Amino acid sequence: MRSTARAVVWTAVLVLALGARPARGGENDEMCLACHGVEGVTAPDGRSLFVGAAAYGASEHAGLDCTSCHAGVSGPHEEPPAHLGPQVCAACHRDVVSIYDRSVHGRARAAGGTDAATCTSCHGSPHAVAKVTDPTSPVYPLNLPRTCGVCHGDRALAERHGIPVADAYQLYMDSIHGRAVSRGGLLVAANCSSCHGAHDILPANDPDSKVFRTNIPATCGRCHAGVENAYLQGSHGDALHAGRRDAPVCIDCHGAHRIQNVTAPGWQVATVSECGSCHTESRATFRDSFHGQITGLGFTVVARCPDCHEAHRVLPASDPRSSIAPAHLVDTCRKCHPAANVNFVAYRPHADVRDRARNPGLWAVALSMRMLLVGVFVFFGVHTVLWLLRSLRESRGRR
């Protein structure tokens, strides 16, 4: 390996001696490319040292001399220079690197984590860096999920570093956002940086993180502004602003990475369980109703929680703006039942037959039905036993 490096170096010297012309800035980049422009040239540790002149010439760094990044290298050398790191990039991108240093990746790198992403992990080789608007760039919106997925689709790496979501890439690609990117080619679809940021990625438990619990509505609202506005007008948004950490936010209902299409039947049926994870009593009483029984069979033709309470601007019946306020209840029911009137809306969708104080009439009817049911089973149970005994006695008499 060392003899190969020597041969390449002396070849470069010969080429230069025969006629090399100075490159930009007075540095002889042609000297560097005499070796590094030869395909197959590698470092002793096996790293490729090849620099494609055409790719470099078309890159964002084409106007820089080699020594702008590889400081201290003035001519042919046997030992390759050290790996480029963020501090080298800071010579030009100081503000960006300063932000990176405070990120979860930068902190991990400072703590000795060699797996943590650096500039080249995302932007690719410094010799072929393309603009984010270039479709060939690893950070182009349609390519970014795959770039992040190199690490965040690696379960072994996630286990090594305690990353809570081990298969974020796979979940995202199966989401409505991921399908919009991979199948629809939509540049406006949310990708990794839309939610987590680009250089300022912070852990979810950091109050400055875009995915910190109280910041999530604003993060999602960058694309879903109308939904965010409705959410903030509702009880859930009020609870969040009041400091209640258990107030539901976007990811509690829609998930974080595997966000599904809300028009999918599976999602619509699951809304009852989603809402019921907090409103357990209402879920139980809804399940007892006609609507709940049909929904429990997997059908979506009947009313579910969002149909009556709205999806995002959820308000109590005592609020005049609420869709279930007395003044609006007839109109709400008419969305499914065009002939609904004041008598129709007297129906109680969350009546609890077990609550005697709140529903004495229903409680009495339910108790009567249970007594009737028990009485019928007892009567016919005794009747069956007596009939069996008589049959056995008659059978013995005939023998």
Protein Blocks (a to p, Z undefined) as FASTA:
>chain_A
ZZmmmmmmmmmmmmmmnopcddehhiafklmmmmmmpghiacfkopacbdcfklmmmmmk
lmpcfklmmghiabdcfbdcddddfklmmmmmmmlmmmmmmmmklmmmmnopakbccfkl
mnopfklcccfklmkbmkbfklmmmmmmmmmmcfklmmmnopablmlmmmmmmmmklmmm
mmnopakbccfklmnommlcccfklmkbmkbfklmmmmmmmmmmmlmmmmmmmmklmmmm
nopakbccfklmnojmlcccfkbmklmmmmmmmmmmmmmmlmmmmmmmmklmmmmnopak
bccfklmnojklccdfklmkbmkbfklmmmmmmmmmmmbcfklmmpcfkbcfklmklmmm
lmmmmmmmmmmmmmmmmmmmmmmmmmmmmmmmmmmmmZZ
